[in-house]
Structures are given as structure tokens and as C-alpha cells.
Amino acid sequence: MMPHRRHVLPVFAVLLAVTIVLPILAVIPVSFTPTSSFAISSPESWSPRWYRELLTNPVWLDSLVSSLRIALLAALVATVAGTMAALGLRRVRRTHRVVARALVTLPLLIPLVVLAVGLYAMLIRTQLVGTTAGFVLAHALLGLPLAFITVSASLDALDDNLEQASRGLGAGPVTTMRLIVLPLVAPGVIAGALFAFVVSFNEVVIAGFLGSPYLRTLPIEMYSSMTRSTDPTVAAAATFVAALTVITAAFALAAMSWRRRHLTRKD
Amino acid sequence: MQDLAQRGASIDLDGVHLSYGDTAVLRDIDLRIKGGEFMTLLGPSGSGKSTLLNLMGGFARANAGEVRVNGAQIDHLPPNRRDMGMVYQNYALFPHMTIADNIAYPLKRRKMSKSDRAALVRAALAMVDLHGFADRRPSQLSGGQQQRVAVARAIVFRPQILLMDEPLGALDKRLRDEMQSELRQLHEEVGSTVVFVTHDQEEAMVMSDRIAVMNGGRVEQVGTPHELYSRPRTTFVATFLGESTMLRGTVHAVGGQSIFHYRDTRVPVDGHDVTGSGTLLLRPEQIELSEDKPLRSTNVLEVRIENVESLGPTRRTKVTLPDGASGIVREPGSKTSRLRPGDTAWMSWQVGASWVVPEAQEECPHE
């Protein structure tokens, strides 16, 4: 007998969710293993041994700190630039705006390897390969379209008359930006910053090109560790990265839906 | 309680011209708005009325001409230094601020002390009947309440001029009627000059001291509602403000008197400097219909009844004129009539009711 149509969709949805989430969840039991091998352990024997390793071994710790530092700075640069681009492009003629928007969002569509090769060629001339500044610039380029898109979406939802009203009520352009525009697009700015942070923190390809023995990010350390040995610290790092990503993305999505709930009119 | 009363400022526009690229939006506008006056800019969409309002507020820049407030030129002033209250159709309340903060916004920009601010906000809220709403958010208020807040915010800093861009356009009919009289009353109380934009001729007639009828970027005519209704200078103004029957003919001067010719009918029209082709305009309530030919021979036309609508107090009859155009007659509902669609009847009117409009150079579409 055919299963009732009503049940097909939920079953499919659950299967899909499991398929997506299972590989991510699989690293958790590995990360808590008490042994030195990549074994899935049972919860009774779980130990924080590999997390301690992650946070005490200078090789792992340095790469983790580098990753955090680069991601924070890249997110900052990307968010400032993306917000300014989104604000500025509102006042530009339509044809120019379309071209500029396409340019800003291009890094999202170009294969990362292409971008990485190009960046490497440019940064090696300026001697920025293997430096935090080089990483920040490269990763900011990836975060820029994300910040630009989320801020643009917030701006599109902003009623133009609000700025006019503010001007008419006695506020200059700067005060209007500070008291009306920025507070109202803040959720978009925050969401953009969080997305840019995650993208930088998780990035492997460009980091592979720009890294040096003295400056490696966590994903690169994980990758090289995997190719060398079966150190369960990788699983601990992976769990850490996954948790950070999920939490950050959740905040980003919450920020975007907060705007929708609180700032749209009822009628 | 703080007093929000104010002496309204006069606004003068001289030869104002504004175009975007090749499109002229405002053409050569001269307009004098008296201090304390309720002036409505009335016109169809695209007539330039909102642009003209934005120009006064400093949100649009004229290519030529000048704007003066109380005689002083203000074209160079940015919007924030013009001291005009503005109300928008979609309210434009700041969604992230409470009602009190919205209303205090213009006061804070003017560096007013906290206690003065609080007193003025209270006075403004009282004026629009919204005490007790100070701590709510705009999204928690109904459309009518939001518009009241917007009005309070626009008057709280005692501007001499209030600009209103279709402020009642988003409200339903009942609420709109209510707000019309409230705004009228508010205007009496605060005394500011009000420039009010609308495309609704009834609203314009009810609210305004004077109306400037706009069409295609020009001011077609300025006058009191009564002047515009009974003495329109163009057919556009005539059709935009109410229904009318139009007889297209010619005016000849005969021995010091003007005679309007329409087919075989001759109507003396006095006090007109129109000669050549023109349109005799009759408002629906000025026309009488009868089944038999009236005794007098002038001011009488044979018409065919197209349809009859009974509207309770009045009866509205659509007729076909001898030249095929249609006319509208409105008679008291109490008057008995046996006229049915297809019947032939006679329409007549008082000579004094005749008003001739010169032939329009260009026929302008309207809504």
C-alpha cells in the first residue's frame, strides 16, 4: 500500500536533515575519545583529553589564536567596507549601481582557487604573504559581499521617508545617519559581520596559499595534521569550529529576523 | 500646559522651474501662500504637486526661480534648517523609538532642555488625543493613531509652516473624514500655514482656505473652493472639481454684449472677455429637466435621457446632448419625474448660471 502522502514529506525532511547533520555530529564522539586513535568511543569513557591538547599544544593553540584574530579583523574590515558600499550605492544611478553590485558580489561566485592564485600573485609582490595583514585583506574580500548583501537588504526595507522626515525635523545628514539609518540597519550590519567572521574562520583554500610555517590558521593545521597522522585533536578542533559556526550563524539569523519582527508595520 | 500656537509664515514662489533631465516636472510656478492659510495643492498623480511640496521642504532643488518664506529667500537652506513640520502618507515614524521619543526628536535636535521637552511632548500628545501612548512603539498603533503621532511630531517644535503630503491617503474612508475635521481644527488651534497635497478633490474642497489646482507641472488656477467650482478658468479645473455638462461653441461680441452660440441656441454671457471658441459650463445642480418644451426659447436644449440614478436625496440623470456629448443633471429626489432612458426631454438653466471657459489649448487627461 502507498504510504499516506501526508507522511512522505516529513520523512523525507528528517532523512535529509540526518544526512546533512550526521557527518558533522560524527566528529563529536571521536573528539572525546580517551585513546590516541580515530575511534568512535562510547559516552561512558569520554575524556576531554584532546580538547586539553588543542588548548595547550603551542602548534594547535597558535593556529587557533591566529584564526580568531584574522577572522575578527577580516570581519571588521569587510563589515565597514560592505556597509559603506551598501550605503553609498543607494545614491548612485541605476545602471552604475547594477554594475557595482555585480562587482562587489563577484568574490562569492569566482572559484576560490582562482581567487587564491590571484591574491597570492598580488600579495607576494607586496610581501604580505604569511602575514596577518595579508590574511585579513584576502578574507575581507570574501566577507565583503556577505556584509554588503545583508546591509543592502536592511536598507531596501528602510523607508526613504524616514531620512527625509529626520532631515525635516532638524537633523543634519550625519545625525540622521547616526540616529536613524544606522540603528535601523544594525541587524543587517551585525548579521553581515557574523557571516564574514565565519567565512574567514573556516576558509581553507586561500589560507593554504597565504600561510607560512609561522602563520597557519586552524583549518590548515587540521588539514596538515590529517595528512600526517591520526591525531584526535583534529576532531576536537573540528567540533570547536562546528560549534562556533553554528552559534555564530544562529546569532546572524536571529539578528535578521529581529529586524523583521520589530521594525515592520502591522498594517 | 505648553501652548503650541503659532503665527503662520507666508510662502512665495516665483518662476519656479524644475526638471529631471528632459522631463519638466514643475513649469514656471508662481504662487503666493498667505501666513496662516490652509492651502491645498490639488492635482492628478504626476501633476507635480508632491515635487512642489518637496521643493518647499528643501528636498528638491529648482533649476530656476525662488522660494521665499516671510519674504526671505530660502532656496539655499538645507531641510534641517527650514523649520517646517512635515507629515507623510505612510507616517514615517521612527520604528525604533517610542512615541514620546519620536515626538521629542525635533526638540532634541534643537537642544531643548529635558523638562521643556517633556512639557511640549505632553502638549502635543494631548492635542492629538493620544495621552497614555507615550511609551508605545509605532508598530503597536493603528494607522490613524500613527498619523496622529506624525502630526504631533510635526507641530511640537512650533513650526510656522506645516507641509502635508497626502497625509490621509492611507486611511479608510470613515477615518479619513474624521481626520479631515481634526486637521482643520488643529490648523485653527496652532495657526501655522498649512500646505496640503491631495489628489482627492472632495478632501481639498472640505479642508482648504484656497486650492491651487495643478496639472502637468503647472498651477492651472488658484482660488477658494467656491471660486474654483463656480468660476473655473480651464476645462481641466472644471472637470477635476466636480461633475459638469459642457457645451462646446463659440462666443461672439454683439453690440457690447457677448453671446454664446451652441448650434441654434444663443445664450447671453456677461462679464466674459472670451471670444472665439469656448465651453459653456453647467454644474449638475444648475440644470432643470422637463418633459415638455419650456416656454422661453433661449437656454433650452433638447436632450435624450441616457440613464437615471436615484441617490435618495438627489436624482442624477445622464443625458445626451444634441452634439452627442453627455451631460449630468442633479435634481432633488423629491421632484417627481416620469423620464426614462431613451425619452426625449428638455434641459434648461438660468442665464446667470452660465459660465464660459476658453477652449483648452490641450486636452489633459485626468483621473
Interface residues (C-beta under 8 A of the other chain):
Chain A: D159 N161 L162 Q164 A165 S166 R167 G168 L169 G170 A171 G172 T175 I180 P183 L184 H262 L263 T264 R265 K266 D267
Chain B: G57 G58 F59 P78 P79 N80 R81 R82 D83 M84 G85 M86 Y88 N90 A92 F94 P95 H96 Y105 P106 R109 R110 R137 P138 S139 Q140 S142 G143 Q146 R153 A154 F157 L163
